Amino acid sequence: MLKSLQLSKGLISLVAPRSAFNPIFTQKRLLSEDLRSQIQKQIDASKVTVFMKGTPSEPLCGFSNFVIQVLKIHGVKEIKGVNCLEDPEIRTGIKEFSQSLVYYTSSGSDIIGEMHKSGELSKLLTENGIIEPEKN
């Protein structure tokens, strides 16, 4: 179901094909250049950006809270949260941001959990300079 885990300038993006979530009906809308630029600026502003419900200090759903807590366990100190509930355009626009791919925090939390358990997340964060390598 997961197409890829992308790291773009430190943004951990969990991506799955739209058809994996809704095989019967898919709606495509064109993302305006203004909104695409606004989302990109938010991503570029921090090593780790999470598009979530709430903020890193006050997540408003269990999935968002889980992702933030796992990142903190790994030593990620600066997490920029974008509260999708405050801006309906961002909330729908992030789904269209990467062409036909869609970002889902709920499935993303499952993937982050599995990566945490397997050690893949620590490796990814270290390789991209987000956290320091563990010292033996």
C-alpha positions in Angstrom: 0.0 0.0 0.0 2.8 2.4 0.8 4.4 3.8 -2.4 7.4 5.5 -0.7 8.8 7.4 2.2 10.3 10.6 1.0 12.6 12.9 2.7 12.6 16.3 1.0 14.8 18.9 2.8 14.1 17.1 6.0 10.4 16.7 5.6 9.3 13.2 6.3 6.4 12.6 3.9 4.5 9.4 4.1 3.0 8.8 0.7 0.6 6.2 -0.6 -1.2 6.0 -4.0 -4.6 7.6 -3.8 -6.2 4.4 -5.1 -5.0 2.5 -2.0 -7.5 4.5 0.1 -10.4 5.0 -2.3 -10.3 2.6 -5.3 -13.8 3.4 -6.4 -13.8 7.1 -6.5 -10.9 9.5 -6.9 -11.3 13.2 -7.3 -8.5 15.2 -8.8 -8.3 19.0 -8.4 -5.7 21.3 -9.6 -3.6 22.9 -6.9 -3.1 26.6 -7.5 0.5 27.8 -7.8 -0.1 30.1 -4.8 -1.1 27.3 -2.6 1.7 25.0 -3.9 4.2 27.8 -3.1 2.7 28.3 0.3 3.0 24.6 1.2 6.6 24.4 -0.2 7.6 27.5 1.9 6.3 25.7 5.0 8.3 22.6 4.2 11.4 24.6 3.5 11.2 26.5 6.7 12.3 23.6 8.9 14.2 20.3 8.8 11.1 18.4 9.9 7.6 19.6 9.1 4.5 17.7 10.0 1.1 18.6 8.5 -1.2 17.6 11.3 -4.3 18.3 13.4 -3.1 20.7 16.1 0.4 21.6 16.9 3.4 19.7 18.2 2.8 21.0 21.7 -0.9 20.4 21.5 -1.8 17.6 19.0 -5.6 17.4 18.4 -5.7 13.7 17.4 -4.1 10.5 18.4 -2.3 9.9 15.1 -0.7 13.4 15.1 0.3 12.9 18.7 1.8 9.5 18.0 4.0 10.9 15.2 5.2 13.8 17.3 6.0 11.5 20.3 8.0 9.1 18.1 10.0 11.9 16.6 10.7 13.2 20.1 11.8 9.8 21.2 14.4 9.8 18.4 15.7 13.2 19.6 14.2 15.4 16.9 14.3 18.8 18.7 12.7 21.1 16.2 9.4 20.0 14.7 7.4 22.5 12.7 3.7 21.6 12.9 1.3 22.9 10.3 -2.2 22.8 11.8 -4.4 21.7 8.9 -7.5 22.5 10.9 -6.8 26.2 10.7 -6.7 26.4 6.9 -9.1 24.2 4.8 -7.0 25.0 1.7 -3.9 23.5 3.3 -5.9 20.6 4.5 -7.1 19.7 1.1 -4.1 21.1 -0.8 -1.5 18.9 1.0 -3.3 15.9 -0.5 -2.7 17.2 -4.0 0.7 18.6 -3.3 2.7 15.7 -4.7 0.8 15.1 -8.0 -1.5 12.0 -7.6 -0.1 11.0 -4.2 -1.9 11.6 -1.0 -0.5 12.2 2.5 -2.4 10.5 5.4 -1.3 11.0 9.0 -3.4 8.0 10.1 -1.6 5.5 7.9 1.6 7.6 8.4 1.5 6.9 12.1 1.4 3.2 11.4 4.4 3.5 9.1 6.3 5.7 11.5 5.6 3.1 14.2 6.9 0.2 12.1 10.0 2.3 11.1 10.6 3.1 14.8 10.5 -0.6 15.8 12.7 -1.7 12.9 15.3 1.0 13.4 14.7 2.5 9.9 13.5 5.8 11.3 16.6 6.4 13.3 18.8 5.6 10.3 16.8 7.9 8.0 16.9 10.8 10.5 20.6 10.3 11.1 21.5 10.0 7.4 19.8 13.3 6.7 21.4 15.2 9.6 18.2 15.6 11.6 19.6 13.8 14.6 23.1 12.9 15.7 24.4 9.4 15.3 24.1 7.2 18.3 27.4 6.8 20.2 28.5 3.3 21.1 
